Amino acid sequence: MHFTSEQRLDDAVIEREFTLGDIPGILWTPASASPPPSAPTPLILLGPPPLGLRKAYPRLVARARHAAADGFATATIELPGSGDRPRWPAAEQARADLRRTMEAGEPVTDEIIDALVLPLVDRAVPEWQGALDALLSLPELGGPVGYSGGVISIGTRLAVVEPRISAAVLFAGSFVPRAILEEARQVTIPLHVLLQWDDEGNDRQAALDLFDAFGSKEKTLNANMGGHTGVPQFAGEAAAQFFTRHLK
């Protein structure tokens, strides 16, 4: 992990950009965590949307500020094929196929969803695990670790294969392959799932089916009226309380 910049936000949060090989990322820590405190700061991994970190930055830094106020460090990394990372022709073709299908008013098939989501999950999850290795090697950071947001299929796979993640807040707002529905049955960590009922780009029934499939004994569905970006403030506060219960 190589840090490339550092700045202080409002004297409360330290933001450091880094690279991990060719993967860009950002780490936010409460200012109180530097120099390292006696107890390492719990970490929340912020899953980004597939827009690129530059475009998603305002949303990500807002979440990081709220988490820092609750005593958590947060970190994010660029998804494969997004932002400044090398182009991924297969992913671009899958997005084009999806866009063409939706513009034509045709049903989105399992084949389109699989081509769009599964290769991304296969690439992104090992990268997240490598980032977690590097982040937890820093003296100011420690477990337990949470995962928040991003592509829900990535969060689901991580919850299955990464034992260092103790709890997750998942955002229902992306297509879910049937294979991920099957993997969800293996998830056992506490979950808090946010669902916007009128999300124009989301298959609501698929989100409900995924929530039903999760094998966790503790799982909460927080569903609210409104579109994709209309998550009410109180829903975010409930997610923050969830992490405070499980990571502190």
Buried (B, 14 or more C-beta within 10 A) or exposed (E): BEEEEEEEBEEEBBBBBBBBEEBBBBBBBBEBBBEBEEEBBBBBBBBBBBEBBEBBBEBBBEBBBBBBEBBBBBBBBBBBBBBEBEEBEEBEEBBEBBEEBBEEEEEBEEEBBBBBBBBBBEBBBEBBBBBBEBBBEBEBBBBBBBBBBBBBBBBBBBBBBBEBBBBBBBBBBBBBBEBBBEBBEBBEBBBBBBBBBEBEEBBBEBBBBBBEBBBBEBBBBBBBEEBBEEBBEEBBEBBBEBBEEBBE
